[in-house]
Amino acid sequence: MTAGRRWRPALAPALVLRHDRVRGADLLVLPERVVVLEGQAGRIVGLCDGTRTVGRIVAELTERYPGAPVATEVPAFLDRLHQEGWLR
């Protein structure tokens, strides 16, 4: 993992999170492409506003989705987005 639980993830400056009503999906709009976010990924990315730590994001999602493997999957997901350069 490249970033710890105290990291405050935020979208990289050139990216935008949008909801596509036609597809019924959240999209991560990059300068030269669009990434369709599946499942709860859009909600997770939406919490990445630069004010919440990874620990706080995990805590909020654990409260919303009891029993889901949030503590392990969310930090790994955010780390992958960070490695792609989509989160700073």
N, C-alpha and C positions, 0 to 999 in steps of 0.2 A: 504494500500500500504506500503510495507516495505522499499522502496527506493524512494527518491525524484527526482525531475527533474534535480538536479545537480549531481546525481549519474552518473558515467561513466562506463556503463556496458561493460563487456568483457566475452568471453567464459571461463568457468572453464578450468584449465590446461589440464585435461584428455579428453576434448571434441574437435571434429573436425567438421567443416561445410564442406560438400561436395555436389556436384551436381551429381546425378545419371542419366546418359543419357538414360539408358534403361527405367527407370520409368518416366523420364522427371520431376523429383522432386528434391528439396533440401533435404539433410539428415543431421541430427545431429547424429554423430557417437559417442556413449558413450562406455566405456570399455566393457560392457556386452550386449549392445543392440543398435539398430538403431531406431531413431525416424524420421518418414517421415513428413516433414514440408509442409503444404498445403498453397495454395494461395500465398500471399506476405510474409509469415513468414520467408522464407529463406533470402529475401532481408532485412528484418528488422534485423534479427540476424547478417547478414553480416555487418551491420552498427555498431554493438557492438564490437568495436575494442579497447576500453579502453581510447580512446581520446575524443570521442564525449559524451556530456552529454545527458541525456534523452530529455531535452528540445531541444537540437540541432538536435537529431534524429527526433523528432516530427516535427520540423521546416523543415527539409529536405524532409520528407515524405509528409508534407502538400503541399509543393511546387510541388512535383512530382505528387501527386494525389489530386488535388483540389476537394473539396466537400466530400471527404472521411472522416469518423469519426476518423481520426488519433489521435486527441488530447485526446480522451478518451480511445480508444481501444489499442493504442500502449503502453502507460505506464502500463496498466493493463496486457497486454501480457508479457511485460518484467518482471513485478513483478511476474507473475506465473512462468516464467523460473527461476527467482532468487530463489523463494521458492522451486523449484525442485532441486536447487543446480547446475543448468546448466550455470548460469551467476554469476560472482563475482562482 
